[in-house]
């Protein structure tokens, strides 16, 4: 079951964005994610381990992705409630 209140609480407690992933000159992710006031995470960007940097990309986009999902679910639930009456 989707616990929207718990998701919203975690979202509210997270460092506000925007968060950004750092990229090298060639556009490759470095695995470092910056929040507005700190470095949030990093990964090993040595050759052969670039796939680990996908975690940094995921983390950098999580706040905006989750906020969009919460808004979408609230709209959907609201429409269901209105259609029942």
C-alpha positions as CSV (number, residue, x, y, z in Angstrom):
1,X,0.0,0.0,0.0
2,X,1.2,3.5,-0.9
3,X,1.7,5.6,2.3
4,X,1.5,9.0,0.8
5,X,1.8,10.8,4.2
6,X,5.1,9.0,4.9
7,X,6.4,9.8,1.5
8,X,5.4,13.5,1.9
9,X,7.1,13.6,5.3
10,X,10.4,12.2,3.9
11,X,10.2,14.6,1.1
12,X,9.6,17.5,3.5
13,X,12.6,16.4,5.6
14,X,15.0,16.2,2.7
15,X,17.4,19.0,1.8
16,X,15.4,21.2,-0.6
17,X,16.6,21.2,-4.2
18,X,17.5,21.7,-6.7
19,X,20.1,19.0,-6.5
20,X,22.6,18.6,-9.4
21,X,24.8,15.9,-10.6
22,X,28.3,17.0,-11.4
23,X,29.5,16.1,-15.0
24,X,33.0,16.2,-16.5
25,X,33.8,18.2,-19.6
26,X,32.7,15.3,-21.9
27,X,29.4,15.0,-20.2
28,X,30.2,11.9,-18.1
29,X,28.8,11.9,-14.6
30,X,31.4,12.2,-11.9
31,X,29.2,10.6,-9.3
32,X,29.0,13.6,-7.1
33,X,25.7,15.1,-6.3
34,X,25.4,18.6,-4.9
35,X,22.6,20.0,-2.8
36,X,22.2,23.7,-2.4
37,X,24.5,23.7,0.6
38,X,26.5,20.5,0.6
39,X,27.9,17.5,-1.3
40,X,25.2,14.8,-0.8
41,X,27.0,11.7,-2.2
42,X,29.7,10.5,-4.5
43,X,30.8,7.3,-6.2
44,X,33.9,5.9,-7.7
45,X,34.3,7.2,-11.3
46,X,37.3,5.1,-12.1
47,X,37.1,3.3,-15.5
48,X,34.8,0.3,-15.3
49,X,32.8,1.6,-12.4
50,X,30.8,4.3,-14.2
51,X,27.6,2.3,-13.7
52,X,27.8,3.2,-10.0
53,X,27.3,6.8,-10.9
54,X,23.7,6.0,-11.9
55,X,23.0,6.0,-8.2
56,X,24.1,9.6,-8.0
57,X,21.8,10.5,-11.0
58,X,18.9,8.8,-9.3
59,X,19.6,10.6,-6.0
60,X,19.9,14.0,-7.7
61,X,16.5,13.6,-9.4
62,X,14.7,11.9,-6.4
63,X,13.2,15.0,-4.8
64,X,11.6,16.4,-7.9
65,X,10.5,12.9,-9.1
66,X,8.9,12.1,-5.8
67,X,7.2,15.5,-5.6
68,X,5.7,14.9,-9.0
69,X,4.5,11.5,-8.1
70,X,2.9,12.8,-4.9
71,X,1.0,15.5,-6.8
72,X,-0.1,13.0,-9.4
73,X,-1.4,10.6,-6.8
74,X,-3.2,13.3,-4.9
75,X,-4.9,14.4,-8.1
76,X,-5.9,10.8,-8.9
77,X,-7.2,10.1,-5.4
78,X,-9.1,13.4,-5.4
79,X,-10.8,12.5,-8.7
80,X,-11.7,9.1,-7.4
81,X,-13.3,10.6,-4.3
82,X,-15.2,13.2,-6.3
83,X,-16.5,10.5,-8.8
84,X,-17.9,8.4,-6.0
85,X,-20.3,11.1,-4.9
